Amino acid sequence: MQSEIAQRLEKKIFAPNEKLLSNTGTDKIYIIKRGRVAISMNRYGSDQEHRKVLKIIDSHKSEHLTVTDNIYGYTAVFSNRPVKLEAVSKDFTSTYSVTKEEFEFAIRQNDKDYEYYHEIKCRIDQSNFCE
């Protein structure tokens, strides 16, 4: 599965203050390879005044990162819910991304991976009935 997904990754470089992800949603999982990204939420529209920074992902502090610390967008891919977060590059940032369709295609190649994918979906989306 890893090589299937790796073949589908799209590399992109963002300039400082460039939006990687906005409140309009995404169908991608993003991996930050290098740089810093501010993840914020705004419940009252798009103005900066009401934005709250939830966390800063900093790849330069790699010795302190866990596997999921430099990944975002996965909740929307697993739950089919729109992302209500915004991600803004704080300096030059290098990312890799994979779309939901490409991710699902890759994991369907292995029954166990596909089963595990659905288990995760059930855990994220508590409103659905899952066995």
N, C-alpha and C positions, 0 to 999 in steps of 0.2 A: 504494500500500500504506500509506503513512504516514497518509493521511486516513482509511482504513478502520480502522486501529488506533486512531487518535486518537478516533474516534467511540465506540470501545468502552472507553476508559479510565475507570476508576472512581477518583474522588478520595476520599481519607480523611485525617483528621487524627488523630494519636495524641498522647496526653498523655505527659509524662515517665515513664519506667520502664514504659511499656505495651509488651507484646509485639506485634511486627508479624508475627513468624514464629517458630514453635517447632519442636522436633525431630520433631513429628508429620508434617511434610511440607506441601507446598503445590503447587498447580498454577498458580501465578501468577508473572508477572514484575512486580517492583516497581521503580518509579523514584522516587527521593527528590528532591522538588522543593525542600524547605526543611527544615532541621533537622539533627540529629546522630543517628546510629544505630550501636550497637555490635553487631558481628557476632561471635558466639562459638560455640565447639564444646564439647560435653561428651560424651565417649565412655563415661562411667560412670553414666549416669542423668541425673536432672534437678536434682540438688543444686548449689547455687552454689559449693560448695567445690572441685569438679573442673572448673569451667568455665574455658576459656581464651579470652580475647578475641583474635580474629584480626586485626580491624581496626576502626577507627572511620570511618564515612562521615560527612563534615562538608560539607554543602552551602555553608556560609559561606566555605569556602576554594575557591570555584568557579574561581578563576584557575589552580588547580593540578590540577583534576579532568580526567580523560580521559572519553571517552564512557561507558566501562563502570564508572567509579569510583562512580557513584551508582545503579547498577542491580544488583539481586540477585534470586535465585530462578530465573534463566534456566537454570541447569544442570539443575535438576529438570524443567523444561519441555522442554528439548531431549533429555534422556537417559532420561526416564521412571524415574529413580531418586529415591527419597525424599531430601529435604533433611535433612542431619544438622547443620544450623546453627540458631542462634537469633538473632533480630534484636530488639533492645530499643531503644526510643526514649530518647535521653538528654536531650532537651528537647522542646518542642512540634514535631512533625514532620508535614509535609504530604507525602503520597505519591500516586502514580497507580499503578494496577495493571491488568493485563489477564490473563484466564484463558488457559490453554493452548488451550482450544477456540476462544475468540474470536480468539486470535493465529493459530492454524492456519487458521481460516475466512478471515481477512483476507489471509494470504499465498497462499492457494490461488487468489486472484483473478488472480494473475500467475504464469505458469509459471516464469519465471526466479527469482522470489523463492522459490517453493516448492522449486525445485531447490537453491537456495543454502541454504535451511533444512535440507534433508536432508544436504547436505555438512557443515554445522556439526554436526548430530546425529552424523554418523559420526566427526567429529574428537573430539567430547566422549566418546562411548561407544566406546572402542577394542575392547571385547569383541564388538561386532557386526561381521559381514562387510559391508563397503561397497565398492562398485565406484567 
